[in-house]
Amino acid sequence: MDMTERPSVLLTLGRFPKALALARALNAAGFNVLVAEPFRWHLCRVSRAVSQSFVVCSPNVSTERYLSDLANIVSEHRVNLVIPVSEESHFVCQLKRRLPDDVEVFAPQSNHYETLHHKLRFAEWAEQKKLTVPETHMLGSVRGTRLAALRDTVIKPVAGCSGIGVRVHKAGEPLPTSTGGAQLIQALVSGRLVSTLSVVRNGQLLGSVMYQGNVFAGSVAICFDQITMPESIHQWIGSLIHALEDYHGFLAFDFIIDQDNVPWAIECNPRLTSGIHFLDAAHLAKCLARGDDPAAHAKILSGRKQWFYSTLTEAYACLFKGRVKAFVHALGQLITSRDVVWSWRDPLPFLLMTPLSLGILWPAVREGISLGEASQRDIAPHWHSSEAD
């Protein structure tokens, strides 16, 4: 098929493995895949699945320039579909009003995004809908202070990501006096931590996958298992989507399943997550393609996946710190897990991953910040300043 006849899709980030998985799935389905990315070099830049990459302004430098850059790419390259990949979703939601009606943005409406992404608003909204969420208040509020005096809690930024700024607070201990931005305090629920990813088109749930982390870098899972979703969580997700009515896009949750098997949603991410690695590529592409195919659904893949280099690095870190048991565990996971980047048909992203990730690695080393912060601070609303608008 001639390239000009292929429908074009624009991914608004290319630095993460989930972006690469999305690009490969769409390319295999016949899409001409374009990537917009503030980093000049990134994981998708050398992929055979990507036709062209564009350097765009970071949304945390200038939101207006970022949206204009995206709109220009859509116009000049006759893009049919725009899909956000990570925390830049916050800004891509605003792109809809700048584009013609025949260009689809696979992302929720801004009002849905603002409700679900803001951790306090999400908890309050879900509680109103009779969905199980831990008691949550603003840090420094009367009710928040009372909650912290009675039980163990978790303190975290209201627009945080990658586990940055999350800390456990023991009941009765003095609360922090300097919040460093808007933060909430949430009742700590003990139990099993699991994550879900759902594909939703115009209010219709096309499929959900549940998975859990086996190896973590900080609080970010870098090796994970697909697990069977209990009916309680399936119903929880279905109830929320029904309450939203017309949600459109990816939808992810982190749940704690307590000793009574009750799922408590501790936060929502209205965007793509690593759960994509457990979705069959061909079925996912059909779900994302326009046409509302009534047979489209997200087929779940079983197994264990990993970010190989991250798992290897974590294993060595455990060894150097003398955590022998943790080292043996990470090494076992490394050996038995399939890497999400490697592909015989598309080997360069894996082989060149280290130099392609210098935009993340170098700031982390130079400034002594976490990889999570280095990978997100130019695109995530947590670091957004009003001066960038």
C-alpha positions as CSV (number, residue, x, y, z in Angstrom):
1,M,0.0,0.0,0.0
2,D,1.3,3.5,-0.9
3,M,2.3,5.5,2.2
4,T,0.0,8.3,1.3
5,E,-3.0,6.0,1.4
6,R,-2.3,4.8,4.9
7,P,-4.2,6.5,7.7
8,S,-1.7,8.5,9.9
9,V,-1.6,8.4,13.7
10,L,0.4,10.8,15.9
11,L,1.8,9.6,19.2
12,T,2.5,12.5,21.5
13,L,5.5,10.9,23.2
14,G,8.2,8.4,22.2
15,R,10.5,7.9,25.1
16,F,8.8,5.0,26.9
17,P,8.4,1.3,26.1
18,K,4.6,1.7,26.1
19,A,4.9,4.2,23.2
20,L,7.0,1.7,21.3
21,A,4.4,-1.0,21.9
22,L,1.7,1.3,20.6
23,A,3.7,2.3,17.6
24,R,4.4,-1.3,16.6
25,A,0.8,-2.3,17.1
26,L,-0.5,0.5,14.9
27,N,2.2,0.1,12.2
28,A,1.4,-3.6,11.9
29,A,-2.3,-2.7,11.4
30,G,-1.4,-0.4,8.5
31,F,-1.1,3.0,10.1
32,N,1.6,5.5,9.2
33,V,3.0,6.2,12.7
34,L,4.4,9.7,13.6
35,V,5.8,10.6,16.9
36,A,6.0,14.1,18.5
37,E,8.5,14.3,21.4
38,P,10.4,17.1,23.2
39,F,13.5,14.9,23.3
40,R,15.5,14.8,20.1
41,W,16.5,11.2,20.7
42,H,14.1,8.7,22.2
43,L,13.2,5.1,22.1
44,C,10.8,5.3,19.1
45,R,13.2,7.5,17.1
46,V,15.0,4.4,15.6
47,S,12.1,2.0,15.4
48,R,11.1,0.6,12.0
49,A,7.5,1.1,13.1
50,V,7.8,4.9,13.1
51,S,7.8,6.8,9.8
52,Q,8.9,10.1,11.2
53,S,9.7,11.9,14.5
54,F,9.2,15.6,15.3
55,V,10.8,17.6,18.1
56,V,8.2,19.7,19.8
57,C,8.2,22.2,22.6
58,S,7.8,20.8,26.1
59,P,4.3,21.6,27.5
60,N,6.0,22.7,30.7
61,V,8.0,25.2,28.8
62,S,5.1,26.6,26.9
63,T,1.7,25.0,26.7
64,E,0.6,27.2,23.8
65,R,3.7,26.4,21.7
66,Y,3.3,22.7,22.5
67,L,-0.3,22.6,21.4
68,S,0.5,24.7,18.3
69,D,3.4,22.3,17.4
70,L,1.0,19.3,17.6
71,A,-1.7,21.0,15.7
72,N,0.7,21.9,12.9
73,I,1.9,18.3,12.6
74,V,-1.7,17.1,12.4
75,S,-2.5,19.7,9.6
76,E,0.7,19.3,7.6
77,H,0.8,15.5,7.7
78,R,-3.0,14.9,7.4
79,V,-3.1,13.0,10.7
80,N,-6.3,11.0,11.3
81,L,-5.8,10.0,14.9
82,V,-3.9,11.5,17.9
83,I,-3.0,9.3,20.9
84,P,-1.3,10.6,24.0
85,V,1.1,8.2,25.8
86,S,1.9,9.4,29.3
87,E,1.5,12.5,31.5
88,E,1.4,14.8,28.5
89,S,-2.2,13.6,28.2
90,H,-3.1,16.5,30.5
91,F,-2.3,18.9,27.7
92,V,-3.3,16.8,24.7
93,C,-6.9,16.7,26.0
94,Q,-6.9,20.5,25.3
95,L,-5.9,19.8,21.7
96,K,-9.4,18.6,20.7
97,R,-10.8,22.1,20.3
98,R,-8.0,23.1,17.9
99,L,-8.5,20.2,15.5
100,P,-11.1,19.6,12.7
101,D,-14.0,17.3,13.7
102,D,-12.7,14.5,11.5
103,V,-9.5,14.1,13.5
104,E,-9.9,11.9,16.5
105,V,-8.0,12.4,19.8
106,F,-8.0,9.1,21.7
107,A,-8.2,10.8,25.1
108,P,-10.9,11.8,27.6
109,Q,-12.6,15.2,27.6
110,S,-10.8,17.7,29.7
111,N,-13.4,17.7,32.4
112,H,-13.2,13.9,32.8
113,Y,-9.4,14.1,32.9
114,E,-9.3,16.9,35.5
115,T,-11.7,14.9,37.8
116,L,-9.9,11.6,37.5
117,H,-6.2,12.8,37.4
118,H,-6.5,15.1,40.4
119,K,-6.1,12.6,43.3
120,L,-8.4,14.4,45.8
121,R,-11.1,15.2,43.3
122,F,-11.1,11.6,42.1
123,A,-11.4,10.2,45.6
124,E,-14.3,12.6,46.4
125,W,-16.1,11.9,43.1
126,A,-15.7,8.1,43.4
127,E,-17.0,8.2,47.0
128,Q,-20.1,10.1,45.8
129,K,-20.7,7.3,43.3
130,K,-20.5,4.7,46.2
131,L,-17.2,3.3,44.9
132,T,-14.7,2.1,47.4
133,V,-11.8,4.6,47.9
134,P,-9.8,5.3,51.0
135,E,-10.8,8.3,53.1
136,T,-8.9,11.2,51.5
137,H,-8.5,14.9,52.5
138,M,-6.2,17.8,51.8
139,L,-3.1,17.9,53.9
140,G,-3.5,20.6,56.5
141,S,-7.3,20.5,56.6
142,V,-9.2,19.8,59.8
143,R,-10.4,16.4,58.7
144,G,-7.0,15.5,57.3
145,T,-5.3,16.3,60.6
146,R,-7.9,14.3,62.4
147,L,-7.4,11.3,60.1
148,A,-3.7,11.4,60.6
149,A,-4.1,11.3,64.4
150,L,-6.2,8.2,64.3
151,R,-4.6,5.9,61.8
152,D,-1.6,5.4,59.5
153,T,-1.9,7.4,56.3
154,V,-0.2,8.2,53.0
155,I,0.8,11.7,52.0
156,K,1.2,12.5,48.3
157,P,0.9,15.3,45.7
158,V,-2.5,15.8,44.3
159,A,-1.1,15.7,40.7
160,G,1.9,13.5,41.4
161,C,3.3,10.7,39.2
162,S,5.8,7.9,39.3
163,G,5.5,7.6,43.0
164,I,7.3,10.9,43.5
165,G,6.7,12.6,46.8
166,V,4.7,9.7,48.3
167,R,5.5,8.8,51.9
168,V,3.8,6.9,54.7
169,H,2.9,8.8,57.9
170,K,2.4,6.9,61.2
171,A,-0.7,7.6,63.2
172,G,-0.1,10.4,65.8
173,E,3.2,11.6,64.5
174,P,3.6,15.3,63.7
175,L,2.5,16.2,60.2
176,P,5.0,18.0,57.8
177,T,4.8,21.7,58.0
178,S,6.2,22.4,54.5
179,T,4.1,20.7,51.9
180,G,6.0,21.7,48.8
181,G,2.8,22.2,46.8
182,A,-0.7,20.9,47.1
183,Q,-0.8,17.5,48.8
184,L,-3.4,15.2,50.2
185,I,-3.5,12.7,53.0
186,Q,-5.1,9.4,52.5
187,A,-5.9,6.5,54.8
188,L,-3.4,3.7,54.4
189,V,-5.0,0.4,53.3
190,S,-3.1,-2.8,53.9
191,G,-3.3,-5.5,51.2
192,R,-2.2,-6.5,47.8
193,L,-1.3,-3.8,45.3
194,V,-2.6,-4.4,41.7
195,S,-2.9,-2.2,38.6
196,T,-5.4,-2.2,35.8
197,L,-5.6,-0.8,32.3
198,S,-8.9,-0.5,30.3
199,V,-9.6,0.5,26.7
200,V,-12.8,2.6,26.5
201,R,-14.3,4.0,23.3
202,N,-17.2,6.5,23.6
203,G,-18.3,5.1,26.9
204,Q,-18.0,1.4,25.9
205,L,-15.6,-0.8,27.8
206,L,-13.6,-2.8,25.2
207,G,-11.5,-4.7,27.6
208,S,-9.4,-4.6,30.8
209,V,-6.2,-6.2,32.0
210,M,-4.9,-6.5,35.6
211,Y,-1.3,-6.9,36.5
212,Q,1.0,-6.7,39.5
213,G,4.7,-5.6,40.0
214,N,7.3,-8.2,40.9
215,V,10.4,-5.9,40.8
216,F,10.3,-2.2,41.5
217,A,12.6,0.8,41.0
218,G,11.5,3.0,43.8
219,S,7.7,2.7,43.6
220,V,7.6,2.1,39.8
221,A,7.1,-1.5,38.6
222,I,9.7,-2.6,36.1
223,C,8.8,-6.3,36.0
224,F,5.2,-7.4,36.1
225,D,2.8,-10.3,35.9
226,Q,-0.6,-10.5,34.2
227,I,-3.1,-11.8,36.7
228,T,-6.8,-12.7,36.6
229,M,-9.1,-9.8,37.3
230,P,-11.7,-10.6,40.1
231,E,-15.3,-9.8,39.4
232,S,-15.3,-7.1,42.2
233,I,-12.7,-5.0,40.3
234,H,-14.4,-5.6,36.9
235,Q,-17.6,-4.3,38.4
236,W,-15.8,-1.4,40.0
237,I,-14.4,-0.3,36.7
238,G,-17.7,-0.9,34.9
239,S,-19.6,1.2,37.4
240,L,-17.2,4.1,37.1
241,I,-17.3,4.1,33.3
242,H,-21.1,3.9,33.5
243,A,-21.1,7.0,35.7
244,L,-19.0,8.9,33.3
245,E,-21.2,7.9,30.4
246,D,-19.0,9.1,27.5
247,Y,-15.5,8.4,28.6
248,H,-13.1,8.0,25.7
249,G,-9.5,6.8,25.9
250,F,-7.3,4.6,28.1
251,L,-8.2,4.4,31.8
252,A,-5.9,2.9,34.5
253,F,-6.3,2.4,38.3
254,D,-4.1,1.3,41.2
255,F,-6.1,-0.9,43.7
256,I,-5.3,-2.3,47.1
257,I,-7.2,-5.5,47.7
258,D,-7.7,-5.9,51.5
259,Q,-7.9,-9.0,53.5
260,D,-11.7,-9.2,52.9
261,N,-11.0,-9.1,49.1
262,V,-12.5,-5.6,48.9
263,P,-10.8,-3.4,46.2
264,W,-9.9,0.1,47.2
265,A,-8.9,2.4,44.4
266,I,-6.0,4.6,45.6
267,E,-5.6,6.6,42.4
268,C,-6.6,6.8,38.8
269,N,-4.5,7.5,35.7
270,P,-6.7,8.5,32.7
271,R,-4.0,7.5,30.3
272,L,-1.9,4.6,28.9
273,T,0.2,2.5,31.3
274,S,2.5,-0.5,31.2
275,G,-0.6,-2.7,31.0
276,I,-0.4,-2.2,27.2
277,H,2.2,-4.9,27.2
278,F,-0.5,-7.5,28.1
279,L,-2.8,-6.4,25.2
280,D,-2.7,-8.3,21.9
281,A,-1.3,-5.8,19.3
282,A,-3.8,-6.7,16.5
283,H,-6.9,-6.5,18.7
284,L,-5.6,-3.2,20.3
285,A,-5.2,-1.6,16.9
286,K,-8.8,-2.5,16.0
287,C,-10.0,-0.9,19.2
288,L,-8.1,2.3,18.4
289,A,-9.0,2.5,14.7
290,R,-12.0,4.7,13.8
291,G,-15.2,2.9,12.7
292,D,-16.5,1.7,16.0
293,D,-16.2,-2.0,14.9
294,P,-18.7,-3.8,17.2
295,A,-16.4,-6.8,17.2
296,A,-13.4,-4.9,18.5
297,H,-12.2,-5.9,21.9
298,A,-8.9,-5.9,23.8
299,K,-7.5,-9.5,23.9
300,I,-5.5,-10.2,27.0
301,L,-2.0,-11.8,26.8
302,S,-0.8,-13.8,29.8
303,G,2.8,-14.0,31.1
304,R,5.5,-11.9,32.7
305,K,7.0,-8.8,31.2
306,Q,9.9,-6.6,32.1
307,W,12.0,-3.6,31.2
308,F,15.2,-5.7,30.9
309,Y,17.8,-2.9,31.5
310,S,15.9,-1.5,34.5
311,T,15.5,-4.9,36.1
312,L,19.2,-5.7,35.5
313,T,20.2,-2.4,37.1
314,E,17.9,-3.0,40.1
315,A,19.4,-6.5,40.5
316,Y,22.9,-5.0,40.6
317,A,21.8,-2.3,43.0
318,C,20.5,-4.9,45.4
319,L,23.8,-6.8,45.2
320,F,25.9,-3.8,45.8
321,K,23.8,-2.9,48.8
322,G,24.2,-6.3,50.3
323,R,20.5,-7.2,49.9
324,V,21.2,-10.8,48.7
325,K,17.7,-12.0,49.0
326,A,16.4,-9.1,46.9
327,F,19.2,-9.7,44.4
328,V,18.3,-13.3,43.9
329,H,14.6,-12.4,43.5
330,A,15.4,-9.7,40.9
331,L,17.8,-12.0,39.0
332,G,15.1,-14.8,38.9
333,Q,12.6,-12.4,37.5
334,L,15.1,-11.2,35.0
335,I,15.8,-14.7,33.7
336,T,12.1,-15.7,33.5
337,S,10.6,-12.5,32.1
338,R,10.2,-11.3,28.5
339,D,11.5,-7.9,27.6
340,V,8.9,-5.4,26.3
341,V,11.4,-3.6,24.0
342,W,13.2,-6.4,22.2
343,S,12.0,-7.5,18.8
344,W,13.9,-9.4,16.1
345,R,12.1,-7.4,13.5
346,D,12.8,-4.1,15.2
347,P,16.1,-4.5,17.2
348,L,17.5,-1.0,17.3
349,P,15.4,0.4,20.2
350,F,16.7,-2.4,22.4
351,L,20.3,-2.3,21.2
352,L,20.5,1.5,21.4
353,M,18.4,2.0,24.5
354,T,21.1,3.5,26.7
355,P,22.2,6.3,24.3
356,L,18.5,6.9,23.3
357,S,17.7,7.4,27.0
358,L,20.4,9.9,27.7
359,G,17.8,12.7,27.9
360,I,16.6,10.9,31.1
361,L,19.8,9.3,32.4
362,W,22.1,12.3,32.2
363,P,19.8,14.7,34.3
364,A,19.2,11.9,36.8
365,V,23.0,11.5,37.3
366,R,23.9,15.2,37.1
367,E,21.2,16.5,39.4
368,G,20.8,13.5,41.6
369,I,17.1,13.1,40.9
370,S,15.1,9.9,40.3
371,L,14.7,8.4,36.8
372,G,10.9,9.0,37.3
373,E,11.4,12.7,37.8
374,A,13.9,13.0,35.0
375,S,11.5,11.3,32.6
376,Q,8.4,13.3,33.5
377,R,9.3,16.8,34.7
378,D,9.0,18.4,31.2
379,I,5.6,16.9,30.5
380,A,3.8,16.2,33.7
381,P,1.3,18.7,35.3
382,H,3.0,18.1,38.7
383,W,5.8,20.4,37.5
384,H,3.7,22.7,35.4
385,S,4.0,26.4,36.0
386,S,1.3,29.0,35.2
387,E,4.1,30.8,33.3
388,A,4.1,28.0,30.7
389,D,0.5,28.8,29.7
